[in-house]
Each structure stands twice: as structure tokens, then as C-alpha cells.
Amino acid sequence: MLLRPDPLPAESLESYFIRLADLYGYTPKQLIERFHIILDEVDQKLSGALPGNLWQLNVCHARVSSSLRVECLELLAEKMCKGRLPVLELAVFRSKTRYASQHHSLYWQGLDIPRSFVRKGSIPVCPKCFEEHEKPYVPFYWHLHLVRACHKHKCMLVEQCPDCLQELNYMRTGNLKGCSCGKVYETMPSKEAPEFLWQLADKVQEEKTDHAHSGNLLFNLDDIHQLFGAILWFYSYAAERGNQRSISDDTLPDCIAFFDQWPQSLNALLKEKIETAIMLSDRRFSETPFNSIFGRILIVSRCLPNKDFNSNPILKAIFAYLDACMHSESELSEIGYSLLNGYEAAALLDTYDEQVARLLDEGILPAAKRIKNTAVFDPKRPLFPLKTTFNVWLMRFQSRLSNRHIYLPRW
């Protein structure tokens, strides 16, 4: 290709393909068909690895082999751009990082983003950005649920066409000008965004600006991954069930407000759970599973995405509150007798359930119930008193740099 445009700042891969197609007078589908011919001349296997539509083009959508998809993009990048790296940097890959031990993530330009944060339906736009730029394009950040406002123009992103009421998705329409009904983006009306929404978008895009929410945990975090982890924790654990567990304009104010009062908001939430357990309990706490009181709090808070306290303020605050409760003179201290299962003990000790079994065999971590010598360790069974397990972590295996510990000898 004689004309090889450079990618624009934070541009999505799909947006770049549309601009390239427009430059040559193609539709995105026609350009992809042309690419199939190029790849087929090199290797038929590569041609089959490239999808026929734009919205499945990215590497993270590869079902069989992402390496083949990358090889396709490398070959095409040499023909599209002035080098391979500028185009490959736009691609979104699958990441091995998991948030809260179970949430998969995607990798884009050095960021590990929880997959649940990436939009699957509409891709909103900022009309003022399209009006301002000579070469309109879509930043990848608009693909994220957390970005619901334009941090530059302080207006809400438009998710729906005002004329036909259809959800906007430039990848489906294949153009960067407007909706399929003919309504152009730059003429669409946009509302003024609440301050916290454009400040959150500002924080997600790592712009170095001061925020009015100086006391809010989210806006004081140094690493963007900590921000992702904290918000994911709120929607996974602190938010009410149902629609409150999904990121939207209605639920984000609650999320911001929760971290405005940190850690008092967390302490109030956990205190309410303890008081409810005390009121409804029909058995002693020494027979009560820890997760029947707090749910999956230790599992959900363990990897956000890091485990050490310096990078995980959520886990640090939880440990501090549990410690304060267990050593208080009130009835809250009863939670110290509640029983952790093997997975929760591993989360508290920052290790694995196999090492918990070894600690049990060696007598370092005593169980509240007698276990037969022939019995196989079941990590789902509540066995370990919270206070005893907490003391094992507190007194025997501390580290100055982190709370990661090796309980078994290396071999």
C-alpha cells in the first residue's frame, strides 16, 4: 500500500482499519476481503485465521490460535503501516492476569483490563471530539464501561442515536462518520457530564490532573490496575445484587460515594454483616463458617490484581478491620471463632490450599475439628478458626516488603 497512515493516540485497532479502508475507497469488509487474498498468497492457513468481519478482528477474539492472528497482523502491518509495532500495539490480547481470582482480563498497551469492563454492545462516542478533529477516530478507552464521559470536553458520551434510537457501534456500521440511519456523530447533542464521571474517565486514561475528590480512595490510587481492582471489588462484593452489580450511569455514583468514605464505608458494611449474623445465628460462632457471615470476601479481595498490601488497599483495610474486631471487647470479637475453609485460609495466608494442608499436617495451623489420619484434606470444609489462622499469619510469616510467604521448603 502506497498510503500508510500512522495510528493516532490510543486509537482502537478497528478504528484504524476503518480509516485505512476509507483512505482507499473501500468498505471495511472489502478491505478485509483484500487482505484475505494477500494472506492466501502467503499461506492459506493464515487466510483462514483472519475473520470476515471487523468486530471479530482483534486478537482477543481468536478462537483457535492467537499466534496465527498475530502473524496475520504482522504481515498486514508491514503493508498497512511504516512498521509492525505501531499496528500491533493497537491490538487487544488475552492476559493471564486474573482479578479477584476468577475474572479474566485483556491486555492492551501495558494495561491488564478486567474483561467485564470491556463493552460488548454499544460503543459510545463524543460528538465534540468528532467535530474538533480533522481525522476523526475512536479511542480504545471508549470501549470501556468505566469511561462514560469525555474527560476533555466534560460531556457525556452518546450511546444511542437521537433519531433512530439505535445503539451506536462503529464496528458494526463500518464507518466513523455517524449512525447507519445517516445521522452524523458531530451533530448529535451531548449532555454535560457530572464531575465524578469525567474525573473517572480522566483517571482511567491516566491524565495527570488534580481532582476535587482528594479524599476518595479511587482518585488517590497511583496505579491504574489498583483502580480497576477496587471498582471490580465493589461490583463483585459491596454492591447490591441484581442490576446493581453492573456498571452503569445509575450505579457508578454509588461506587464513587462508597470510596469517598473509605475505610469507614467498608467497616460499616462488615459490621452490619457481623451484627446480622449475631442476630440470626442459631449456633455458636465456633461452629459457624466464615463465609456464611462475610461471603467470599477473602477470595474476592485477594488479587486486585496484586496480593501485597502496598498494592492492595482493599485487602489491607479488611485485615485491619478483622484484627480490630477480634481484639475488641464487644460482641464483634466473636467472629474470631468462625471457621475458615482451606481456600479462605490460603487467601488469608497468601498461599495455596496444598500448603494449607501441609501446615495442618505439621501442626502449625491447628484445626477446630478432629480429622482422621486417613482422611483426605478437603479445602471446602470449614476447619480453621479465624483468630488462630490470623495469628499464624501475623506472628510467624510476616515480610517487610509484602504479605507473600512460602510455607513449604523449596524443592
ZIMO-V124487 format. One record per residue. PSI is psi as a letter, one per 20 degrees, with the letter a starting at -180 (NA if undefined). OMEGA is omega in whole degrees, -180 to 180 (* if undefined). BURIAL is 1 if it has 16 or more other ideal C-beta (glycine too) atoms within 10 Angstrom, else 0. Layout:
BEGIN
psi:PSI omega:OMEGA burial:BURIAL
psi:PSI omega:OMEGA burial:BURIAL
END
This chain:
BEGIN
psi:p omega:-178 burial:0
psi:h omega:179 burial:0
psi:o omega:-175 burial:0
psi:n omega:-178 burial:1
psi:q omega:176 burial:1
psi:q omega:174 burial:0
psi:q omega:179 burial:1
psi:r omega:-175 burial:1
psi:p omega:178 burial:0
psi:k omega:-178 burial:1
psi:q omega:176 burial:1
psi:q omega:-180 burial:1
psi:g omega:-179 burial:1
psi:h omega:178 burial:1
psi:h omega:179 burial:1
psi:g omega:179 burial:1
psi:h omega:179 burial:1
psi:g omega:179 burial:1
psi:h omega:179 burial:1
psi:g omega:178 burial:1
psi:g omega:179 burial:1
psi:h omega:-178 burial:1
psi:h omega:-179 burial:0
psi:j omega:178 burial:0
psi:k omega:178 burial:0
psi:q omega:160 burial:1
psi:q omega:178 burial:0
psi:h omega:180 burial:1
psi:g omega:178 burial:0
psi:h omega:178 burial:0
psi:g omega:179 burial:1
psi:h omega:176 burial:1
psi:h omega:177 burial:0
psi:h omega:178 burial:0
psi:h omega:177 burial:1
psi:h omega:179 burial:1
psi:g omega:179 burial:0
psi:g omega:-178 burial:0
psi:h omega:-179 burial:1
psi:h omega:178 burial:0
psi:h omega:180 burial:0
psi:g omega:-177 burial:0
psi:p omega:-180 burial:0
psi:h omega:179 burial:0
psi:h omega:178 burial:0
psi:h omega:179 burial:1
psi:h omega:179 burial:1
psi:i omega:-179 burial:0
psi:i omega:-180 burial:1
psi:p omega:-178 burial:1
psi:r omega:-178 burial:1
psi:i omega:-180 burial:0
psi:r omega:-172 burial:0
psi:h omega:-172 burial:1
psi:i omega:175 burial:1
psi:j omega:-173 burial:0
psi:h omega:-172 burial:1
psi:q omega:-175 burial:1
psi:h omega:-176 burial:1
psi:i omega:180 burial:1
psi:i omega:-179 burial:0
psi:p omega:-177 burial:1
psi:h omega:-174 burial:0
psi:g omega:-176 burial:0
psi:o omega:178 burial:0
psi:h omega:180 burial:1
psi:h omega:177 burial:0
psi:h omega:179 burial:1
psi:g omega:178 burial:1
psi:g omega:179 burial:1
psi:h omega:176 burial:1
psi:g omega:-178 burial:1
psi:h omega:178 burial:1
psi:g omega:-180 burial:0
psi:g omega:-179 burial:1
psi:h omega:-179 burial:1
psi:h omega:178 burial:1
psi:h omega:-180 burial:0
psi:h omega:-177 burial:0
psi:g omega:-168 burial:1
psi:a omega:-179 burial:1
psi:j omega:179 burial:0
psi:r omega:-177 burial:0
psi:h omega:-171 burial:1
psi:g omega:-179 burial:0
psi:h omega:-179 burial:1
psi:g omega:-180 burial:1
psi:h omega:178 burial:1
psi:i omega:178 burial:0
psi:i omega:-174 burial:1
psi:q omega:177 burial:1
psi:p omega:-178 burial:1
psi:r omega:171 burial:0
psi:q omega:-178 burial:0
psi:q omega:176 burial:1
psi:i omega:-179 burial:0
psi:p omega:177 burial:1
psi:p omega:175 burial:0
psi:q omega:178 burial:1
psi:k omega:174 burial:1
psi:i omega:-175 burial:1
psi:i omega:-178 burial:0
psi:o omega:178 burial:1
psi:r omega:-179 burial:0
psi:r omega:177 burial:1
psi:q omega:-177 burial:1
psi:p omega:178 burial:1
psi:o omega:176 burial:1
psi:l omega:176 burial:0
psi:i omega:-179 burial:0
psi:p omega:170 burial:1
psi:o omega:-172 burial:1
psi:p omega:175 burial:1
psi:p omega:-175 burial:1
psi:h omega:180 burial:0
psi:i omega:178 burial:1
psi:i omega:-177 burial:1
psi:p omega:-178 burial:1
psi:q omega:176 burial:0
psi:i omega:-178 burial:0
psi:d omega:-177 burial:0
psi:q omega:172 burial:1
psi:o omega:-175 burial:1
psi:r omega:-179 burial:1
psi:r omega:173 burial:1
psi:o omega:-179 burial:1
psi:h omega:-177 burial:1
psi:h omega:176 burial:1
psi:g omega:179 burial:1
psi:h omega:179 burial:1
psi:h omega:-174 burial:0
psi:h omega:-173 burial:0
psi:p omega:175 burial:0
psi:h omega:178 burial:0
psi:n omega:-178 burial:0
psi:q omega:178 burial:1
psi:r omega:-180 burial:1
psi:o omega:174 burial:1
psi:q omega:178 burial:1
psi:h omega:-178 burial:1
psi:h omega:178 burial:1
psi:i omega:177 burial:1
psi:i omega:-175 burial:1
psi:p omega:179 burial:1
psi:h omega:-177 burial:1
psi:h omega:-179 burial:1
psi:n omega:-178 burial:1
psi:j omega:179 burial:1
psi:q omega:176 burial:1
psi:o omega:-177 burial:1
psi:h omega:-179 burial:1
psi:g omega:-177 burial:0
psi:i omega:176 burial:1
psi:k omega:178 burial:1
psi:r omega:179 burial:1
psi:q omega:172 burial:1
psi:q omega:-178 burial:1
psi:p omega:-178 burial:1
psi:i omega:-173 burial:1
psi:p omega:178 burial:0
psi:p omega:-179 burial:1
psi:i omega:-178 burial:0
psi:g omega:-176 burial:0
psi:i omega:178 burial:0
psi:j omega:178 burial:0
psi:q omega:177 burial:0
psi:p omega:-180 burial:0
psi:p omega:176 burial:1
psi:n omega:-175 burial:1
psi:h omega:180 burial:1
psi:h omega:179 burial:1
psi:g omega:-179 burial:1
psi:h omega:178 burial:1
psi:k omega:177 burial:1
psi:q omega:-179 burial:1
psi:k omega:-177 burial:1
psi:h omega:-178 burial:0
psi:a omega:-178 burial:1
psi:r omega:180 burial:1
psi:i omega:179 burial:0
psi:i omega:179 burial:0
psi:i omega:179 burial:0
psi:p omega:-177 burial:1
psi:q omega:-175 burial:0
psi:g omega:-171 burial:1
psi:i omega:179 burial:1
psi:i omega:-179 burial:0
psi:p omega:179 burial:1
psi:q omega:178 burial:0
psi:q omega:-179 burial:1
psi:q omega:175 burial:0
psi:p omega:-176 burial:0
psi:q omega:172 burial:1
psi:q omega:-175 burial:1
psi:g omega:-175 burial:0
psi:h omega:-179 burial:1
psi:g omega:179 burial:1
psi:h omega:174 burial:1
psi:h omega:176 burial:1
psi:g omega:176 burial:1
psi:h omega:177 burial:1
psi:g omega:-179 burial:1
psi:g omega:-180 burial:1
psi:h omega:-179 burial:1
psi:j omega:172 burial:1
psi:l omega:173 burial:0
psi:p omega:-176 burial:0
psi:n omega:178 burial:0
psi:q omega:179 burial:0
psi:q omega:-179 burial:0
psi:q omega:179 burial:0
psi:h omega:-179 burial:0
psi:m omega:-175 burial:1
psi:h omega:-179 burial:0
psi:i omega:-178 burial:0
psi:p omega:-179 burial:1
psi:g omega:-175 burial:1
psi:g omega:-176 burial:1
psi:i omega:177 burial:1
psi:i omega:179 burial:1
psi:p omega:-176 burial:1
psi:h omega:-174 burial:0
psi:p omega:180 burial:0
psi:h omega:179 burial:1
psi:h omega:175 burial:1
psi:h omega:177 burial:1
psi:g omega:178 burial:1
psi:g omega:-178 burial:1
psi:g omega:-179 burial:1
psi:g omega:-179 burial:1
psi:g omega:178 burial:1
psi:h omega:178 burial:1
psi:g omega:-179 burial:1
psi:g omega:-177 burial:1
psi:h omega:180 burial:1
psi:h omega:-173 burial:1
psi:g omega:-171 burial:1
psi:h omega:-177 burial:1
psi:q omega:175 burial:1
psi:q omega:-179 burial:0
psi:r omega:-180 burial:0
psi:c omega:-177 burial:0
psi:i omega:180 burial:0
psi:i omega:-180 burial:0
psi:j omega:179 burial:0
psi:q omega:-178 burial:0
psi:p omega:-180 burial:1
psi:r omega:177 burial:0
psi:h omega:-178 burial:0
psi:h omega:-174 burial:0
psi:h omega:-180 burial:1
psi:h omega:175 burial:1
psi:h omega:178 burial:0
psi:h omega:179 burial:0
psi:g omega:180 burial:1
psi:g omega:-179 burial:1
psi:h omega:179 burial:0
psi:g omega:-178 burial:1
psi:i omega:173 burial:1
psi:h omega:-176 burial:1
psi:k omega:-178 burial:0
psi:p omega:1 burial:1
psi:j omega:-178 burial:1
psi:h omega:180 burial:0
psi:h omega:177 burial:1
psi:g omega:-179 burial:1
psi:g omega:179 burial:1
psi:h omega:179 burial:0
psi:g omega:-179 burial:0
psi:h omega:178 burial:1
psi:g omega:178 burial:0
psi:h omega:179 burial:0
psi:g omega:179 burial:1
psi:g omega:-179 burial:1
psi:h omega:177 burial:0
psi:g omega:179 burial:0
psi:h omega:179 burial:1
psi:g omega:-177 burial:0
psi:h omega:-174 burial:0
psi:i omega:-174 burial:0
psi:p omega:176 burial:0
psi:j omega:179 burial:0
psi:r omega:-180 burial:0
psi:q omega:180 burial:0
psi:h omega:178 burial:1
psi:i omega:177 burial:0
psi:j omega:-175 burial:0
psi:p omega:176 burial:1
psi:q omega:179 burial:0
psi:h omega:-176 burial:1
psi:i omega:174 burial:1
psi:i omega:178 burial:0
psi:g omega:-172 burial:1
psi:i omega:-177 burial:1
psi:b omega:-176 burial:0
psi:k omega:-171 burial:1
psi:g omega:-179 burial:1
psi:h omega:180 burial:1
psi:g omega:-177 burial:1
psi:h omega:-174 burial:1
psi:i omega:-171 burial:1
psi:g omega:-176 burial:1
psi:n omega:-178 burial:1
psi:l omega:-11 burial:1
psi:i omega:-179 burial:1
psi:r omega:-177 burial:1
psi:h omega:-176 burial:1
psi:q omega:-174 burial:0
psi:h omega:-179 burial:1
psi:h omega:-177 burial:0
psi:j omega:-178 burial:1
psi:n omega:-178 burial:1
psi:h omega:179 burial:1
psi:g omega:-179 burial:1
psi:h omega:179 burial:1
psi:g omega:180 burial:1
psi:h omega:178 burial:1
psi:g omega:178 burial:1
psi:g omega:-179 burial:1
psi:g omega:-179 burial:0
psi:g omega:178 burial:1
psi:g omega:179 burial:1
psi:g omega:180 burial:0
psi:h omega:180 burial:0
psi:g omega:-176 burial:1
psi:h omega:-179 burial:1
psi:j omega:176 burial:0
psi:r omega:179 burial:0
psi:j omega:-180 burial:0
psi:a omega:180 burial:0
psi:i omega:178 burial:0
psi:h omega:-179 burial:1
psi:i omega:-180 burial:1
psi:h omega:-179 burial:1
psi:i omega:178 burial:1
psi:h omega:-180 burial:1
psi:i omega:179 burial:1
psi:q omega:-169 burial:1
psi:p omega:174 burial:1
psi:q omega:170 burial:1
psi:a omega:-175 burial:1
psi:h omega:-180 burial:1
psi:g omega:179 burial:1
psi:h omega:176 burial:1
psi:h omega:178 burial:1
psi:h omega:179 burial:1
psi:g omega:180 burial:1
psi:g omega:-180 burial:1
psi:i omega:-179 burial:1
psi:l omega:179 burial:1
psi:b omega:-178 burial:1
psi:q omega:-176 burial:1
psi:h omega:177 burial:1
psi:h omega:179 burial:0
psi:h omega:175 burial:1
psi:g omega:177 burial:1
psi:h omega:178 burial:1
psi:g omega:177 burial:1
psi:h omega:177 burial:1
psi:g omega:180 burial:1
psi:h omega:-178 burial:0
psi:i omega:178 burial:0
psi:j omega:178 burial:0
psi:h omega:179 burial:0
psi:n omega:-177 burial:1
psi:q omega:178 burial:0
psi:q omega:180 burial:1
psi:i omega:-178 burial:0
psi:q omega:180 burial:0
psi:p omega:-180 burial:0
psi:p omega:179 burial:0
psi:q omega:-179 burial:0
psi:h omega:-178 burial:0
psi:i omega:-176 burial:0
psi:q omega:176 burial:0
psi:p omega:-179 burial:0
psi:p omega:179 burial:1
psi:o omega:-177 burial:0
psi:i omega:179 burial:1
psi:i omega:-175 burial:0
psi:p omega:176 burial:0
psi:o omega:-174 burial:1
psi:h omega:-165 burial:1
psi:p omega:177 burial:1
psi:p omega:-177 burial:1
psi:g omega:-176 burial:1
psi:g omega:179 burial:1
psi:g omega:180 burial:1
psi:h omega:180 burial:1
psi:h omega:179 burial:1
psi:h omega:176 burial:0
psi:g omega:178 burial:1
psi:g omega:-172 burial:1
psi:g omega:-169 burial:0
psi:h omega:-169 burial:0
psi:h omega:-170 burial:0
psi:k omega:179 burial:1
psi:q omega:177 burial:0
psi:q omega:-179 burial:0
psi:h omega:-174 burial:0
psi:h omega:-177 burial:0
psi:a omega:176 burial:0
psi:k omega:175 burial:1
psi:p omega:-175 burial:0
psi:q omega:174 burial:0
psi:o omega:-177 burial:0
psi:i omega:-180 burial:1
psi:q omega:177 burial:0
psi:q omega:177 burial:0
psi:q omega:178 burial:0
psi:NA omega:* burial:0
END
